[in-house]
Amino acid sequence: MVKVEFLGPINREPFEVDANTLEEVAEALQKLDEVNQWLERCAVAVNDEMTNDLKRVLKSGDRVSILPPVCGG
């Protein structure tokens, strides 16, 4: 199982999903209405390493972080 966590203003508790690749995580997230609207604008990290490789292989215990855009000064 892979743990998926949401940072910033995405109002969703972390959850676990059975996924072998980041693409499978993305497919699961697209089914969640409160998350789907954020997906195109978010960055993704696996175990604190930024990535955009949907083919990235995941192993049990990995943590996927969904990071929405932020602004500041």
C-alpha positions in Angstrom: 0.0 0.0 0.0 1.1 3.5 -0.8 0.2 6.5 1.5 -1.2 9.5 -0.3 -1.1 12.8 1.6 -2.5 16.2 0.6 -0.8 19.5 1.6 -2.0 23.1 1.7 -5.6 23.9 0.9 -6.7 20.5 -0.4 -9.3 19.4 2.2 -8.7 15.7 2.3 -7.3 13.3 4.9 -4.4 11.0 3.9 -5.4 7.6 2.6 -3.7 4.4 1.4 -4.1 3.0 -2.1 -2.8 -0.2 -3.7 -0.7 1.1 -6.6 2.4 0.0 -8.4 3.0 3.2 -10.3 2.4 6.9 -9.9 0.0 6.6 -12.8 -2.2 4.2 -10.8 -2.2 6.7 -8.0 -3.3 9.5 -10.4 -6.1 7.3 -11.7 -7.4 6.7 -8.1 -7.2 10.4 -7.4 -9.2 11.4 -10.5 -12.1 9.6 -9.0 -12.2 11.9 -5.9 -14.2 15.0 -6.7 -12.6 17.1 -4.0 -9.1 16.2 -5.3 -9.7 16.0 -9.0 -10.1 19.7 -9.5 -6.5 20.3 -8.1 -4.6 17.6 -10.0 -3.6 19.6 -13.1 -2.1 22.4 -11.0 -0.3 20.3 -8.3 3.3 19.1 -8.0 4.0 15.6 -6.8 6.6 14.2 -4.5 7.4 10.6 -3.8 9.2 10.2 -0.4 10.0 13.9 -0.5 11.5 13.8 -4.0 9.8 15.9 -6.6 8.8 14.0 -9.8 6.5 14.2 -12.8 7.2 10.6 -14.0 3.9 8.8 -14.1 5.7 5.6 -14.9 7.6 5.8 -11.6 7.5 2.4 -9.8 6.2 2.5 -6.3 6.7 0.1 -3.5 4.7 -0.7 -0.4 5.3 2.0 2.2 6.1 4.8 -0.2 4.5 8.2 0.5 3.1 10.3 -2.3 2.6 14.0 -1.5 0.2 16.2 -3.5 1.4 19.8 -3.4 -0.9 22.5 -4.6 0.5 25.8 -6.0 1.1 28.5 -3.4 1.8 32.2 -3.6 3.7 34.3 -1.3 6.1 37.1 -1.1 
